[in-house]
Amino acid sequence: MEIDIKEKNDNQLTFIVDGVDISFINAIRRICTVEVPTMAIETVSIIRNDSALFDEVLAQRLGLVPLETDTEAFIPVSECDCENNNCPLCSVSLVLKEKGPKVVYSGDLTSTHEAIKPVYDTIPLLKLKEGEEVELEATANLGKGVEHAKWQPTTTCAYKYYSLITIDEKCEACKKCVDECPRNVLDYDEKANEIIIIDSENCSMCKTCMRECEQNVIHVDAQEGKFIFKIETDGSLSPEDVLRDACDILSEKSEKIVAFCKGGSKK
């Protein structure tokens, strides 16, 4: 398996992976989306809420605020021995206490753990008028996207086949394929009087160029075993961490299957 990173920043990662089958790459996609754990607010105890926003709506907004996550510092609630799912091993408290007039933002939440805090400080939660107050305590736990969307670390996680574009020597360079390509994958070289491929990675394999070619000399196919993979996160985890955790989870699942099969064969 070969991996070629094409684009990378704080929240996005685009890479090309070669030498895998579609079942493997789809398993990685699914695990990245719903099985990599992150922190999110699960319970909210509202002491006072004078705003026009219903308590339930405020709690939902808090739950959808992405939190910076340190997966090594906490354990899932299902693995914790505490009775009320509210101990330092599995949970973090975030306190909100504000008085109007003002707009209350996610940055106004005060966390009891320095590593667990809102990714963005500018997410509006509610608006307080003169004399209105809000006071609450929220509890964040580790969870997985398979349980609720608020625990999904990815906002985008997708792959596509790497395109394989071939142009026969019989091509007369009529330029129809160049003019009709919606993604500017092809271009015309005036000196050589030929159609050239300038951005095959941007090809969506819509095959518009094939339909416009009256000579049937251009062909677009999927390159088996080669994919373009893109991950975009909400900031709770970096794309590299999400991918690394997903690979670890898949490896652990594979080891369990192998161990089960070996155990079954002995019987």
C-alpha positions as CSV (number, residue, x, y, z in Angstrom):
1,M,0.0,0.0,0.0
2,E,1.3,3.4,-0.9
3,I,0.0,6.8,0.4
4,D,0.7,10.2,-1.2
5,I,-0.5,13.2,0.8
6,K,-1.8,15.9,-1.6
7,E,-3.2,18.5,0.8
8,K,-3.0,19.0,4.6
9,N,-4.0,21.6,7.1
10,D,-5.4,21.8,10.6
11,N,-8.9,20.4,9.7
12,Q,-8.4,18.8,6.3
13,L,-6.4,16.0,4.8
14,T,-6.5,14.8,1.2
15,F,-4.3,11.8,0.2
16,I,-4.1,9.2,-2.5
17,V,-3.9,5.6,-1.5
18,D,-2.8,2.9,-3.9
19,G,-2.8,-0.9,-3.5
20,V,-6.0,-1.5,-1.5
21,D,-9.5,-2.8,-2.4
22,I,-12.8,-1.0,-2.0
23,S,-13.9,-3.0,1.1
24,F,-10.8,-1.8,3.0
25,I,-11.1,1.9,2.1
26,N,-14.9,1.9,2.8
27,A,-14.2,0.3,6.2
28,I,-11.8,3.1,7.0
29,R,-14.4,5.7,5.9
30,R,-17.1,4.2,8.1
31,I,-14.8,3.9,11.2
32,C,-13.6,7.5,10.8
33,T,-17.2,8.7,10.7
34,V,-18.9,6.7,13.4
35,E,-16.4,4.8,15.6
36,V,-13.6,7.2,16.4
37,P,-14.5,8.6,19.9
38,T,-14.7,12.3,20.7
39,M,-15.9,14.4,23.6
40,A,-19.3,16.1,23.5
41,I,-21.8,17.5,26.0
42,E,-24.2,14.8,27.1
43,T,-26.1,16.2,30.1
44,V,-27.0,19.7,31.0
45,S,-28.2,20.9,34.4
46,I,-29.9,24.3,34.0
47,I,-30.0,26.3,37.2
48,R,-31.4,29.5,35.6
49,N,-32.4,30.5,32.1
50,D,-34.2,33.8,31.6
51,S,-33.7,33.9,27.9
52,A,-36.3,33.3,25.2
53,L,-34.7,30.1,24.3
54,F,-36.3,26.9,25.6
55,D,-34.1,24.8,28.0
56,E,-34.3,21.8,25.5
57,V,-33.1,23.9,22.6
58,L,-30.2,25.4,24.6
59,A,-29.2,21.9,25.7
60,Q,-29.2,20.7,22.1
61,R,-27.0,23.6,21.0
62,L,-24.5,22.9,23.7
63,G,-24.4,19.2,22.7
64,L,-23.5,20.2,19.1
65,V,-20.6,22.5,20.2
66,P,-17.4,20.7,19.1
67,L,-14.9,20.2,21.9
68,E,-11.2,19.7,21.7
69,T,-10.6,16.0,22.6
70,D,-7.8,14.2,24.4
71,T,-8.8,10.5,23.9
72,E,-5.9,9.3,26.1
73,A,-7.0,11.3,29.2
74,F,-10.5,9.8,29.4
75,I,-12.3,6.5,29.1
76,P,-15.7,5.8,27.7
77,V,-18.6,5.8,30.1
78,S,-19.3,2.1,29.3
79,E,-15.8,1.2,30.7
80,C,-16.0,3.4,33.8
81,D,-17.1,1.9,37.2
82,C,-18.6,5.2,38.5
83,E,-22.3,5.2,39.3
84,N,-23.5,8.4,37.8
85,N,-21.1,8.8,34.8
86,N,-19.7,11.9,36.3
87,C,-16.2,11.2,37.6
88,P,-12.9,12.7,36.4
89,L,-12.0,9.5,34.5
90,C,-14.9,9.6,32.1
91,S,-16.3,13.2,32.2
92,V,-15.6,16.9,32.2
93,S,-17.8,19.7,33.6
94,L,-18.3,22.9,31.8
95,V,-19.9,25.8,33.5
96,L,-21.8,28.7,32.0
97,K,-22.8,31.8,34.0
98,E,-23.6,35.0,32.2
99,K,-25.7,38.1,32.7
100,G,-27.3,40.3,29.9
101,P,-27.4,42.3,27.9
102,K,-25.1,40.2,25.7
103,V,-24.8,37.4,23.2
104,V,-23.5,34.3,24.9
105,Y,-21.0,32.4,22.9
106,S,-19.3,29.0,23.2
107,G,-16.2,30.7,24.4
108,D,-18.1,31.7,27.6
109,L,-18.1,28.1,28.7
110,T,-15.5,27.4,31.5
111,S,-14.1,23.9,31.5
112,T,-12.7,22.1,34.6
113,H,-10.1,20.4,32.3
114,E,-7.7,22.5,30.4
115,A,-7.5,20.1,27.4
116,I,-11.3,19.9,26.9
117,K,-12.8,23.2,25.7
118,P,-14.8,24.4,22.7
119,V,-12.9,24.3,19.4
120,Y,-14.4,27.6,18.4
121,D,-15.2,30.5,20.8
122,T,-17.6,32.3,18.5
123,I,-20.5,29.9,18.2
124,P,-23.6,31.8,19.4
125,L,-25.6,30.0,22.1
126,L,-28.3,32.4,23.2
127,K,-29.1,36.1,23.6
128,L,-29.7,37.8,26.9
129,K,-31.6,41.1,27.4
130,E,-31.1,43.6,30.2
131,G,-31.5,41.8,33.5
132,E,-31.7,38.3,32.1
133,E,-29.3,35.6,33.3
134,V,-28.2,32.1,32.4
135,E,-26.5,29.6,34.7
136,L,-25.9,26.0,34.0
137,E,-23.5,23.1,34.4
138,A,-22.9,20.7,31.5
139,T,-21.1,17.3,31.5
140,A,-19.1,16.1,28.5
141,N,-18.3,12.4,27.9
142,L,-16.5,10.4,25.3
143,G,-18.8,8.9,22.7
144,K,-19.0,7.6,19.2
145,G,-20.9,8.8,16.2
146,V,-22.8,5.5,15.9
147,E,-24.6,6.6,19.1
148,H,-25.3,10.3,18.1
149,A,-24.1,12.7,15.4
150,K,-22.7,15.1,18.0
151,W,-19.8,12.6,18.6
152,Q,-18.9,12.4,14.9
153,P,-15.4,13.9,14.5
154,T,-15.7,14.3,10.7
155,T,-17.8,16.8,8.8
156,T,-16.6,15.2,5.5
157,C,-15.2,11.8,5.0
158,A,-15.3,10.4,1.5
159,Y,-13.3,8.7,-1.2
160,K,-13.5,8.2,-4.9
161,Y,-11.7,6.1,-7.5
162,Y,-8.6,7.5,-9.1
163,S,-9.5,8.1,-12.7
164,L,-7.7,6.5,-15.6
165,I,-8.0,8.6,-18.8
166,T,-6.6,7.4,-22.1
167,I,-6.6,9.1,-25.5
168,D,-6.0,7.1,-28.6
169,E,-3.5,8.2,-31.2
170,K,-6.3,8.5,-33.7
171,C,-7.6,11.6,-32.0
172,E,-7.9,14.5,-34.4
173,A,-8.0,17.1,-31.5
174,C,-11.4,18.5,-32.3
175,K,-11.4,20.1,-28.8
176,K,-15.0,19.2,-28.1
177,C,-14.0,17.1,-25.0
178,V,-11.9,20.1,-23.7
179,D,-14.8,22.5,-24.1
180,E,-17.4,20.3,-22.5
181,C,-15.3,19.0,-19.5
182,P,-16.9,20.6,-16.4
183,R,-13.8,20.3,-14.3
184,N,-11.1,21.5,-16.8
185,V,-9.3,18.1,-16.6
186,L,-8.3,18.3,-20.3
187,D,-6.6,21.0,-22.4
188,Y,-5.4,21.6,-26.0
189,D,-1.8,21.8,-26.8
190,E,-1.6,24.0,-29.9
191,K,2.1,23.3,-30.7
192,A,1.6,19.5,-30.6
193,N,-2.0,19.7,-31.9
194,E,-3.2,17.2,-29.3
195,I,-5.4,16.9,-26.3
196,I,-3.5,16.6,-23.0
197,I,-4.5,15.6,-19.5
198,I,-3.7,18.3,-17.0
199,D,-5.6,17.4,-13.8
200,S,-6.7,13.8,-13.7
201,E,-7.2,13.9,-9.9
202,N,-10.0,16.4,-10.4
203,C,-11.9,14.1,-12.7
204,S,-15.3,13.1,-11.4
205,M,-15.6,10.4,-14.1
206,C,-18.8,11.9,-15.4
207,K,-17.7,10.8,-18.9
208,T,-19.0,13.9,-20.6
209,C,-15.9,14.0,-22.7
210,M,-16.6,10.4,-23.9
211,R,-20.1,11.4,-24.9
212,E,-19.0,14.4,-26.8
213,C,-16.2,12.6,-28.7
214,E,-17.6,11.5,-32.1
215,Q,-14.5,9.4,-32.8
216,N,-14.7,7.4,-29.6
217,V,-11.0,7.9,-29.0
218,I,-11.1,9.1,-25.3
219,H,-11.8,6.6,-22.5
220,V,-12.4,7.3,-18.8
221,D,-12.3,4.4,-16.3
222,A,-11.7,3.8,-12.6
223,Q,-8.2,2.7,-11.7
224,E,-8.6,-0.4,-9.6
225,G,-7.1,-0.3,-6.2
226,K,-6.3,3.4,-6.2
227,F,-8.4,6.0,-4.5
228,I,-8.5,9.7,-3.5
229,F,-9.5,10.0,0.1
230,K,-10.6,13.3,1.9
231,I,-11.1,13.9,5.6
232,E,-12.4,17.1,7.1
233,T,-13.0,17.3,10.9
234,D,-14.9,19.7,13.1
235,G,-11.7,20.5,15.0
236,S,-12.2,18.1,17.9
237,L,-9.5,15.9,16.5
238,S,-7.0,16.5,13.8
239,P,-7.5,14.6,10.5
240,E,-4.3,12.6,11.2
241,D,-5.6,11.6,14.6
242,V,-8.9,10.5,13.2
243,L,-7.2,8.4,10.5
244,R,-4.7,6.9,12.9
245,D,-7.4,6.0,15.4
246,A,-9.6,4.5,12.6
247,C,-6.7,2.3,11.5
248,D,-6.1,1.1,15.1
249,I,-9.7,0.3,15.5
250,L,-9.8,-1.7,12.2
251,S,-6.6,-3.5,13.2
252,E,-8.2,-4.4,16.6
253,K,-11.3,-5.7,14.9
254,S,-9.3,-7.8,12.4
255,E,-7.2,-9.3,15.3
256,K,-10.4,-10.3,17.0
257,I,-11.8,-12.0,13.9
258,V,-8.5,-13.8,13.3
259,A,-8.4,-15.0,17.0
260,F,-12.1,-16.1,16.7
261,C,-11.4,-18.1,13.5
262,K,-8.3,-19.8,15.1
263,G,-10.3,-20.7,18.1
264,G,-13.1,-22.1,16.0
265,S,-10.7,-24.2,13.9
266,K,-9.3,-25.8,17.1
267,K,-12.7,-26.9,18.1
